[in-house]
């Protein structure tokens, strides 16, 4: 509180409400009230009442989420938000290409893991030109899998999310689709 006589806030002793106490700077007297005055520059506010706008945020399915971290990820970005982690892309086709590239890379560089996930019987059937998993070749299967990137990129719930506006220095362009993976 400020002294009404000298407007000093330094060294002012604040007594109990309703008491009269002299200001230590000017020895004036003021009555202390529990009603806020217009001269008071400090207010009693809890931290819960003060909510600052986050410096980086993104709208995902209409919810505004604070962004904690951004990393480039293939054709899109990997973002860490207050709600979870998402892969976001400018276009759905970008996510499709990245999904296909993931499976092709696994087939070429981790064949044992690829065989375990896809199935030896399916790969043999395709090599013989037979139908397996509704397709007749590995290429057809890669096309099918690439067409549903939420199965690969959306590990949290397998859902596709609409991306709205954002404020973040590490992102550029317009993003249309995202997938939550954690």
N, C-alpha and C positions, 0 to 999 in steps of 0.2 A: 504494500500500500504506500501511497505517496502522502507526504505531509501536505495539508491544504495551505499552509503558510509559505513554506520554502520549496515545495514540490520535490524534496529530496527523497530518494529511495534507499540511499546508503546509510547503514547504521540505524535505521528506524526500528525501534522496538515495537513489536506487534503484541499488544496486551489482549486479554480476554474480551470477547464481544460485549459491548455496552460499557466498557470502562473508559475513563479518560486518562490519557498518558501523554506526557510531553514528548515532543520530537527531540532526539538527542543532538540534532544539528542546530536547530534554531530555538530550542526550549519552548516552542509554541505548544499548544494543546489541541488535540483532536479527539473526537469521540469515535470509537471504533464501532462499525456497524456490520451486520451480516449481509447487508445488501450491497451488491457490486456497484461501484461508482464508475462513471464514464472515464475518469482519469486513470483507472487501474490498467496497467499494460499487461499484467500477468493474469491469467485465468486458471482456475482449477479445472483441468481437463484430463481425463484418463487417457492412456495410450490407445485404448480401444476406440475412443471417439475420434482420434486423429488418424485418418487413413490417407496415406500418400498414394498418388497414382504411380504404379510401377514404371520404371524407366523403359522396360521392354515388355510388350504383351502381344498376344495373338488371339483372335477369335476363332474358336473351334466349335462347330455346331451351335453357334450363338452365344457361347460362354466365353467371357474374356479371361484369359489365363496369363499369369506372369511367366515370362521366359527367363530361365536361369542359365541355360547354356545352349549354344548352337554349334553344330559340326556339319561340314559337308559330308554327304553320304550318297555316293553314286550320282544319280541324276537329280537328287533332291537334297534335303537337309534332314538331319537328326536334331530334334529340339527337345530339351528337357524343360517341362513346365511344372507348375505347382500341382497339376492334376495327374501327371504321368509323362511318359516319353512317347514322342510321335515322330514318324517319318512324314515329311510333307513334300508335295510335288507341285510344279506349275500346272501339269496336266496329268490326267489319268494314264495316258499313253506312256509318259515318262516312267511311271510306276510299273507298267507292263513290261517295258524294255528292261528295266532293272531286275525284275523277277526272272525273266528269261535268261539274262546274263548270269544271274546267281546260279541257276541250275546247270547252265552250260559250263560255267567255271568249275562247278563241283564235279561234273561228269569228266572233264578234262584233267583236273588236278587232284581230285580226291575220289578216284573210281570206287574204292572199297566202300566208302560212306554212301556214294551215289547208288551203288548196287543194293546196299542194305535198305536205303530209304525207298527206292523205286521198286525193288524186287527182281530177283534173278529170273524168275519165270516170265515176268512181263518183258524184260529185255530180250530174252531168248525168243519169245513169241514175235516181238517186233523184228528181230533179225531174220526170222523165217517168213516175214510178211503176213503174220497172223494178227488177229485182233486181240488186244488186251487193254483193259481199262477204257474201252470204247473207242480206241484209236488203233491204227495199223503200223505206226512207226514212232520212234523217239521224237522225230521232228514234229509230228502231229501232237504228241503228248506235251512237248515244250510249248507249242502254240496254245493249247488248252490251259496249261498252268499259267502261262504269261497273261492270259486273258482274265484271270482272277487274282490280281496281286494281293488282295486283302487276305487270301489264304496264307501267303508267305510273309507279307509285311505287317499284317495286323495280328501279331501273336497274342495280344492281350485279350481281344474279344472277336477278332475276325471281321470287324466292321470298318466301313469307309466313312470318313468324317469330312464335312464341308469346312473349308478354310475361308475365313472372312478377312477383315482388315487386320493389319498388324503395325506395330511400331518396334523396329529392331534394326540397328545399324548393320548387323551381320547378314541380313536377308535382303534380297533384291527381287523385284518383279512381283507378279500376281500369282498367288498360290490358290489352287482350286480343290485339292484333295489331300487328305492325310490319313494315316493309319496308326493306331495306338499299339505299341508293342510292349509296354510296361506300365 
